[in-house]
Amino acid sequence: MKSTHRTTIEITKDYLHFSAAHFTIFSATERENLHGHNFDVSCSLDTLIGENGLAFDYNLVKDKLMALCNELDERVLMPEQSPHLEIARGPDGYVTVHFGAERIPFLARDILTLPIRNATVEEFARWFTARLAADADLARQPIESLTVKVSSGPGQWASSRWEKP
């Protein structure tokens, strides 16, 4: 007999964080100065409780979240999909970001471009959610929906939700 009991599992761990630099783009002519945050990440999962009283081994989710945090940690994060940025990789080992008349060079090892529209907590939450939703290991689990929250500081969170089709 299949279980119809549902639960929400919330994962909030001290180690689910990353430190990164970014700037938010407000328009074609206005952006923040480059600065950094210590971002925190949490996740909640809606799932069925199995007949054994366990949904699934959600250490899997913790490990996936930690790996994603490690990808972003100690990097400058730039949005690949911003209509206001041009990002060029040079043969000299630099990545140059162009914003209006500004030319902003970074060492290739220090920058990470992401398939997002802006370097904001909203977009970081969406990125985490998309990566988890696309993960083959997680797809095999009885996860009905998941919500990822990203914080850039106390009291400032954004979340993104995925639901099983």
C-alpha positions in Angstrom: 0.0 0.0 0.0 1.4 3.3 -1.1 1.7 6.0 1.6 -0.5 9.1 1.2 1.1 10.9 4.2 3.0 14.0 3.3 5.7 16.0 5.1 7.8 19.0 4.6 11.5 18.6 5.3 13.4 21.8 6.0 17.2 21.8 5.6 19.0 24.7 7.2 22.6 24.0 8.1 25.5 26.3 9.1 27.7 24.9 6.4 25.2 25.7 3.6 26.6 29.1 2.7 29.0 30.7 0.2 31.0 33.9 0.1 30.9 35.8 -3.2 31.3 39.2 -4.8 28.7 40.6 -7.2 27.0 43.8 -8.2 23.3 44.2 -8.9 22.4 45.9 -12.2 19.5 48.4 -11.9 19.4 49.6 -15.6 21.6 50.0 -18.6 23.3 52.9 -16.8 23.1 52.1 -13.1 24.7 49.4 -11.0 26.0 48.8 -7.5 29.7 48.9 -6.8 31.3 45.5 -6.6 30.9 44.1 -3.1 30.5 40.8 -1.3 28.2 38.9 1.0 28.2 35.8 3.0 25.2 34.1 1.5 23.1 31.5 3.4 21.1 28.8 1.6 18.2 26.7 2.9 15.8 24.2 1.3 12.4 22.8 2.0 11.1 19.7 0.4 7.5 18.4 0.2 7.5 14.7 0.0 5.6 11.5 0.8 6.5 9.6 4.0 7.3 6.0 3.2 5.8 3.0 4.9 8.9 2.9 7.1 8.3 6.4 8.5 11.0 7.9 6.3 10.6 10.0 3.2 14.1 9.3 1.8 17.7 9.8 2.8 17.8 13.6 2.6 21.5 13.6 3.2 21.5 13.4 -0.5 20.0 16.9 -0.7 22.4 18.3 1.9 25.3 17.0 -0.2 24.0 18.4 -3.4 23.4 21.8 -1.8 26.9 21.8 -0.3 28.4 21.0 -3.7 26.5 23.9 -5.3 27.6 26.3 -2.5 31.2 25.2 -3.1 30.9 26.1 -6.8 30.0 29.6 -5.9 32.3 30.1 -2.9 35.0 32.8 -3.1 34.1 33.8 -6.6 32.9 37.0 -8.4 29.5 36.0 -9.8 28.3 37.5 -13.1 25.1 37.0 -14.9 25.4 35.6 -18.4 21.9 36.6 -19.4 22.0 40.3 -18.5 21.1 42.5 -21.5 23.4 45.2 -19.9 26.6 43.2 -19.7 29.0 41.9 -22.3 31.4 39.2 -21.0 34.5 38.4 -23.0 37.1 35.7 -22.2 40.6 36.8 -23.5 43.6 34.7 -24.4 45.5 36.5 -21.6 43.7 34.6 -18.8 41.3 37.5 -18.1 37.6 37.8 -18.3 36.5 41.3 -19.1 33.0 42.5 -18.2 31.7 45.5 -20.1 29.0 47.6 -18.5 28.2 50.7 -20.6 31.6 52.5 -20.9 33.1 50.5 -18.1 35.7 47.8 -18.7 36.0 45.6 -15.7 38.8 42.9 -15.9 38.9 39.8 -13.7 41.3 36.9 -13.6 39.5 33.9 -15.1 40.0 31.8 -11.9 38.2 34.5 -9.8 35.0 34.9 -11.8 32.1 32.5 -12.4 29.5 33.4 -15.0 26.0 31.9 -14.3 23.0 31.4 -16.6 21.0 34.1 -14.7 19.8 37.6 -15.6 21.2 39.5 -12.6 23.4 38.8 -9.6 20.6 38.9 -7.0 19.4 36.6 -4.3 16.2 36.1 -6.4 18.3 34.8 -9.3 20.6 32.8 -7.1 17.6 31.0 -5.5 16.3 30.3 -9.0 19.7 28.9 -10.0 19.9 26.6 -7.0 16.3 25.4 -7.6 17.0 24.7 -11.3 20.1 22.8 -10.6 18.4 20.6 -7.9 15.4 20.0 -10.1 17.6 18.9 -13.0 19.7 16.5 -10.8 19.2 12.9 -11.8 19.8 11.5 -8.3 17.1 13.8 -6.8 14.7 13.0 -9.7 14.5 9.4 -8.4 13.4 10.6 -4.9 9.7 11.1 -4.0 10.0 14.9 -4.0 6.8 16.6 -5.0 8.2 20.1 -4.7 11.2 22.0 -3.3 11.8 25.6 -2.4 15.3 27.1 -2.1 15.9 30.2 -0.1 19.1 32.4 -0.4 20.0 35.2 2.0 22.5 38.0 1.5 22.2 38.9 5.2 20.0 38.7 8.2 16.3 39.4 7.3 16.8 39.4 3.5 15.8 36.2 1.8 14.5 35.3 -1.7 13.0 32.0 -2.6 12.3 29.9 -5.7 10.0 27.0 -5.9 9.9 23.9 -8.2 7.0 21.5 -8.4 7.0 18.0 -10.0 5.1 18.2 -13.3 
